[in-house]
Amino acid sequence: MNEAELLFTEALGCGRAALYLEANRALSRGKGAFISSVLKRRIAGEPLQYILGKSEFMGLEFRVGPGVFIPRPETELLVEKAVELGSRVKVLDLGTGSGCIAISLAKFLSDAEITAMDISPAAIGIARDNAIFHGVAKKIRFNIGDLFLTHDTKHTTHDIIVSNPPYIPSADIDTLQPELGYEPRLALDGGKDGMDFYRAISGGAGEYLKQDGFLIIEIGYGQSEAVKRIFEQGDNFTVKEVIRDYNNIDRVMVLKKDGQVNH
């Protein structure tokens, strides 16, 4: 649904079809005031997902708020690839945010064991709430930590690591559309060149993956070659596939651990 449809179905408590079938329905004063207040906030640049407190991802509803990054449709490509590769697997989700990746994997991989990490306690709280809402809280272990810097996952090996890390260059953030100003900078800022988290993941992921395990990461526009170079500098990973999004942009990189871990 587009934004207008989302707004009016929420206000009227109806489905998309009913919205058009009952197009002449009169609005109550309360619903009219709700729509007016939402429009004012939206015109000011606040994302509709924050206003409504929810977002859709992989056909599932997720609670979102200013403390977490709003799920994007492009990230569904990452989840779909992990589902394709996994069955009875252990998965580590780095930077889980709202939990949309981890929870979707828990829903679509019935036998998966999932650990979801985030540096933000607020994000972990929202992710836990989403896991409870979807009935998969017992399948996901939530940890607060900065990528690999936590004792809870140390010396644990996984079949798959997934991550949608911050990848926007620091200087570019303030030039982006106003909506992004409402989202946590922590979830956007990838350092001076946008590559900080790829370097960190490249340096640490080998310890947490089984031999022949997969690392699946989202990448930003025009970053494919730079990310490849980062991982090619070590001897842990080989790029197996780069998946393009709906706009024909390189969006998801699939790497396989096939070398010895660097120490």
C-alpha positions as CSV (number, residue, x, y, z in Angstrom):
1,M,0.0,0.0,0.0
2,N,1.1,3.6,-0.6
3,E,1.3,6.1,2.3
4,A,-2.2,7.5,1.7
5,E,-3.7,4.0,1.8
6,L,-1.8,3.2,5.0
7,L,-3.0,6.3,6.7
8,F,-6.7,5.9,5.8
9,T,-6.9,2.2,6.5
10,E,-5.3,2.8,9.9
11,A,-7.7,5.7,10.6
12,L,-10.8,3.8,9.4
13,G,-9.8,0.4,10.7
14,C,-10.5,-1.2,7.4
15,G,-8.6,-3.1,4.6
16,R,-7.5,-1.6,1.3
17,A,-10.4,-3.0,-0.6
18,A,-13.0,-1.5,1.8
19,L,-11.2,1.8,1.5
20,Y,-12.2,2.1,-2.1
21,L,-15.6,0.2,-1.9
22,E,-16.7,2.6,0.8
23,A,-15.1,5.8,-0.6
24,N,-18.0,7.9,0.3
25,R,-18.0,7.1,3.9
26,A,-18.2,10.1,6.2
27,L,-15.3,10.6,8.6
28,S,-16.1,11.1,12.3
29,R,-14.7,14.2,14.0
30,G,-12.2,12.1,15.9
31,K,-10.9,10.3,12.8
32,G,-10.8,13.5,10.9
33,A,-8.6,15.1,13.7
34,F,-6.4,12.0,13.7
35,I,-5.8,12.2,9.9
36,S,-5.2,16.0,10.2
37,S,-2.6,15.5,12.9
38,V,-0.8,12.8,11.0
39,L,-0.7,14.9,7.9
40,K,0.9,17.8,9.8
41,R,3.6,15.5,11.2
42,R,4.2,13.9,7.8
43,I,4.5,17.3,6.1
44,A,7.1,18.2,8.7
45,G,9.1,15.2,7.5
46,E,8.4,12.6,10.2
47,P,8.3,9.1,8.6
48,L,4.8,7.7,8.5
49,Q,6.0,4.5,10.1
50,Y,7.1,6.3,13.2
51,I,3.7,8.2,13.3
52,L,1.8,5.0,13.1
53,G,4.3,3.1,15.2
54,K,4.6,0.2,12.8
55,S,6.1,-1.0,9.5
56,E,5.7,-4.0,7.2
57,F,8.5,-6.3,6.3
58,M,8.4,-9.7,4.7
59,G,4.6,-9.6,5.0
60,L,4.9,-9.2,8.8
61,E,4.1,-6.2,11.0
62,F,6.8,-4.7,13.1
63,R,6.7,-2.2,15.9
64,V,9.0,0.7,15.2
65,G,9.9,4.0,16.9
66,P,12.5,6.7,16.8
67,G,15.1,4.4,18.5
68,V,15.2,1.9,15.5
69,F,15.9,2.0,11.8
70,I,12.7,1.6,9.7
71,P,12.9,-1.7,7.7
72,R,13.3,-1.3,4.0
73,P,11.9,-3.5,1.2
74,E,15.5,-4.0,-0.2
75,T,16.5,-5.8,3.0
76,E,14.0,-8.5,2.2
77,L,16.5,-9.7,-0.4
78,L,18.9,-10.5,2.4
79,V,16.3,-12.5,4.3
80,E,15.3,-14.4,1.2
81,K,18.9,-15.4,0.5
82,A,19.4,-16.6,4.1
83,V,16.2,-18.6,3.9
84,E,17.4,-20.2,0.6
85,L,20.8,-21.2,2.2
86,G,19.5,-22.3,5.6
87,S,17.4,-24.9,7.3
88,R,18.7,-26.3,10.6
89,V,21.1,-23.5,11.1
90,K,22.6,-21.2,13.7
91,V,22.3,-17.5,12.6
92,L,23.9,-14.4,14.0
93,D,22.2,-11.1,13.1
94,L,24.5,-8.1,13.6
95,G,22.7,-4.8,14.3
96,T,19.3,-6.2,14.6
97,G,17.4,-2.9,15.1
98,S,13.7,-3.7,15.1
99,G,14.5,-7.4,14.9
100,C,13.0,-7.6,11.4
101,I,15.7,-9.8,9.9
102,A,16.1,-12.1,12.9
103,I,12.3,-12.5,13.4
104,S,11.6,-13.1,9.8
105,L,14.2,-15.8,9.7
106,A,12.7,-17.3,12.9
107,K,9.3,-17.4,11.1
108,F,10.6,-18.8,7.8
109,L,13.3,-21.2,9.2
110,S,11.4,-23.3,11.7
111,D,14.6,-25.1,13.0
112,A,16.9,-22.1,13.1
113,E,18.7,-20.9,16.3
114,I,19.2,-17.2,16.1
115,T,21.3,-14.6,18.0
116,A,20.4,-11.0,17.5
117,M,22.8,-8.3,18.5
118,D,22.6,-4.5,18.7
119,I,24.5,-1.8,20.6
120,S,21.3,0.0,21.4
121,P,19.3,-1.2,24.5
122,A,16.3,0.6,23.1
123,A,16.5,-1.3,19.9
124,I,16.9,-4.6,21.7
125,G,13.8,-3.8,23.7
126,I,11.7,-3.1,20.6
127,A,13.1,-6.2,18.9
128,R,12.1,-8.4,21.9
129,D,8.6,-6.9,21.8
130,N,8.4,-7.8,18.1
131,A,9.6,-11.3,18.7
132,I,7.0,-11.8,21.4
133,F,4.3,-10.4,19.1
134,H,5.2,-12.9,16.4
135,G,5.6,-15.8,18.8
136,V,9.3,-16.5,18.2
137,A,10.9,-15.0,21.3
138,K,12.1,-18.5,22.5
139,K,13.9,-19.0,19.2
140,I,16.0,-15.8,19.4
141,R,18.7,-14.9,21.9
142,F,19.0,-11.1,22.2
143,N,22.3,-9.6,23.2
144,I,23.4,-6.0,23.7
145,G,26.8,-5.5,22.2
146,D,28.9,-3.7,19.6
147,L,29.2,-6.2,16.7
148,F,31.4,-9.0,18.0
149,L,32.5,-7.3,21.2
150,T,30.5,-9.4,23.6
151,H,31.3,-12.4,25.7
152,D,27.9,-13.9,25.1
153,T,28.7,-14.9,21.5
154,K,32.5,-15.4,21.9
155,H,33.8,-18.8,20.7
156,T,30.4,-19.7,19.2
157,T,30.2,-20.7,15.6
158,H,27.3,-20.0,13.3
159,D,26.3,-21.3,9.9
160,I,25.2,-17.8,8.7
161,I,25.9,-14.2,9.7
162,V,23.6,-11.6,8.4
163,S,23.8,-7.8,8.7
164,N,22.4,-4.6,7.4
165,P,25.1,-2.3,8.9
166,P,25.3,1.5,8.8
167,Y,26.9,2.4,5.5
168,I,26.2,6.1,4.8
169,P,29.4,8.3,4.8
170,S,29.3,10.6,7.8
171,A,29.4,13.8,5.8
172,D,26.5,12.8,3.6
173,I,23.9,12.2,6.4
174,D,22.9,15.8,6.8
175,T,22.3,16.2,3.0
176,L,19.8,13.3,2.8
177,Q,16.0,13.6,2.7
178,P,14.5,15.1,5.9
179,E,12.8,11.8,6.9
180,L,16.2,10.3,7.7
181,G,16.8,13.0,10.3
182,Y,14.2,11.2,12.4
183,E,16.0,7.9,12.3
184,P,18.9,7.0,14.7
185,R,22.2,8.3,13.4
186,L,23.8,5.2,15.0
187,A,21.9,3.1,12.4
188,L,23.0,5.3,9.5
189,D,26.6,6.5,10.0
190,G,29.2,4.3,8.4
191,G,32.1,6.5,9.2
192,K,34.1,8.8,6.9
193,D,33.8,6.6,3.8
194,G,30.8,4.5,4.9
195,M,33.1,1.4,5.2
196,D,33.8,1.3,8.9
197,F,31.4,-1.5,9.7
198,Y,32.4,-3.6,6.7
199,R,36.0,-3.4,7.9
200,A,35.0,-4.5,11.4
201,I,32.8,-7.3,10.1
202,S,35.6,-8.5,7.8
203,G,38.1,-8.5,10.7
204,G,35.8,-10.4,13.1
205,A,33.3,-12.5,11.3
206,G,35.7,-15.4,10.7
207,E,35.8,-16.3,14.4
208,Y,32.0,-16.7,14.5
209,L,31.4,-18.7,11.3
210,K,31.8,-22.4,10.7
211,Q,34.0,-23.4,7.8
212,D,32.0,-23.0,4.6
213,G,29.6,-20.7,6.5
214,F,28.0,-17.7,4.8
215,L,28.1,-14.0,5.5
216,I,25.2,-12.1,3.9
217,I,25.4,-8.3,4.1
218,E,23.5,-5.3,2.7
219,I,25.5,-2.7,0.9
220,G,24.9,0.9,-0.2
221,Y,24.6,2.5,-3.6
222,G,28.0,2.3,-5.5
223,Q,29.7,0.5,-2.7
224,S,30.0,-3.0,-4.2
225,E,33.6,-2.8,-5.4
226,A,34.8,-1.1,-2.3
227,V,33.2,-3.7,0.0
228,K,34.7,-6.5,-2.2
229,R,38.2,-5.0,-1.8
230,I,37.8,-5.0,2.0
231,F,37.0,-8.7,2.1
232,E,39.5,-9.7,-0.6
233,Q,42.3,-8.2,1.6
234,G,41.9,-11.1,4.0
235,D,41.9,-14.8,3.3
236,N,38.7,-15.7,5.1
237,F,36.0,-15.0,2.5
238,T,35.2,-15.4,-1.1
239,V,32.4,-13.3,-2.7
240,K,29.9,-15.8,-4.1
241,E,27.1,-13.6,-5.3
242,V,26.0,-9.9,-5.5
243,I,22.2,-9.5,-5.6
244,R,20.7,-6.5,-7.2
245,D,17.6,-4.8,-5.8
246,Y,14.4,-3.7,-7.6
247,N,16.2,-0.7,-9.0
248,N,19.0,-2.8,-10.5
249,I,21.4,-1.6,-7.8
250,D,23.9,-4.0,-6.1
251,R,22.3,-4.4,-2.7
252,V,23.2,-7.7,-1.0
253,M,26.6,-9.4,-1.0
254,V,26.9,-13.1,-0.2
255,L,30.4,-14.3,1.0
256,K,31.6,-17.7,1.9
257,K,34.2,-18.6,4.6
258,D,36.7,-20.8,2.9
259,G,40.1,-19.8,4.3
260,Q,41.8,-20.0,7.6
261,V,40.9,-17.4,10.3
262,N,43.4,-14.6,10.6
263,H,44.8,-13.9,14.1
